[in-house]
Amino acid sequence: MISDELYKIIVKNKGHVPAPVHLNIIFADGSVETIQKNASVWKEGNDEYIIEKRPSKKIRSLEVLDPTLLDADLTNNSIYF
């Protein structure tokens, strides 16, 4: 484990359509962990979904995938470290 640090990954629903969450965590060694949650994470009217993660490797990037193609702005789906 690289640290005991707990990462909070906040996925925001910026639109009005509840869609599933598909998140790829890409590690520095090139490996990928995929987190998938169904659209029920938005059922209470929440506009944020928080994923808490204590990674065992250094995170290189995060990528939100939209298999339903409901995303009006694809420019805000990735973050690089």
C-alpha positions as CSV (number, residue, x, y, z in Angstrom):
1,M,0.0,0.0,0.0
2,I,1.4,3.4,-0.9
3,S,-0.3,5.2,1.9
4,D,-3.1,5.1,4.3
5,E,-4.7,8.1,2.7
6,L,-8.4,7.8,1.9
7,Y,-9.3,9.4,-1.4
8,K,-12.8,10.8,-1.9
9,I,-13.9,10.7,-5.6
10,I,-16.9,12.9,-6.2
11,V,-19.0,12.1,-9.2
12,K,-21.5,14.9,-10.0
13,N,-24.7,14.5,-11.9
14,K,-24.8,17.8,-13.8
15,G,-27.8,17.0,-15.9
16,H,-31.3,16.0,-15.0
17,V,-31.2,12.4,-16.2
18,P,-30.1,9.8,-13.7
19,A,-27.5,7.6,-15.4
20,P,-25.4,4.7,-14.2
21,V,-21.9,5.5,-12.9
22,H,-19.0,3.8,-14.7
23,L,-15.6,5.0,-13.4
24,N,-12.2,3.7,-14.5
25,I,-9.4,4.3,-12.0
26,I,-6.1,4.1,-14.0
27,F,-3.0,3.4,-12.0
28,A,0.6,4.4,-12.7
29,D,1.5,0.9,-13.7
30,G,-1.2,0.9,-16.4
31,S,-3.7,-1.4,-14.5
32,V,-7.3,-0.4,-14.4
33,E,-10.0,-0.8,-11.8
34,T,-13.6,-0.2,-12.9
35,I,-16.3,0.9,-10.5
36,Q,-19.9,0.5,-11.7
37,K,-23.0,1.6,-9.9
38,N,-26.6,1.7,-11.3
39,A,-28.6,4.9,-11.6
40,S,-30.2,4.3,-8.2
41,V,-27.3,6.4,-6.7
42,W,-29.3,9.4,-7.8
43,K,-32.7,8.2,-6.6
44,E,-32.9,10.5,-3.6
45,G,-32.3,13.6,-5.8
46,N,-28.6,13.6,-5.0
47,D,-26.4,15.5,-7.4
48,E,-23.2,13.9,-6.1
49,Y,-22.1,10.4,-5.5
50,I,-19.0,9.9,-3.3
51,I,-16.7,6.9,-3.7
52,E,-14.2,6.5,-0.9
53,K,-11.1,4.6,-2.0
54,R,-7.8,3.7,-0.3
55,P,-5.7,2.6,-3.3
56,S,-2.8,0.2,-3.1
57,K,-1.1,1.9,-6.1
58,K,-0.5,5.4,-7.3
59,I,-3.5,6.7,-9.3
60,R,-2.6,8.2,-12.7
61,S,-6.1,9.2,-13.8
62,L,-9.8,8.9,-13.4
63,E,-12.2,8.5,-16.3
64,V,-16.0,8.6,-16.2
65,L,-17.5,6.5,-19.0
66,D,-20.9,7.1,-20.3
67,P,-22.2,3.9,-22.1
68,T,-25.6,5.4,-22.5
69,L,-24.3,8.5,-24.4
70,L,-26.4,10.8,-22.3
71,D,-23.5,13.1,-21.5
72,A,-23.8,16.5,-23.1
73,D,-20.3,17.6,-22.1
74,L,-17.6,14.9,-22.6
75,T,-14.8,17.4,-21.7
76,N,-15.3,17.0,-18.0
77,N,-15.1,13.2,-17.8
78,S,-11.4,12.7,-17.1
79,I,-8.8,14.0,-14.6
80,Y,-5.1,13.4,-14.7
81,F,-2.6,13.5,-11.8
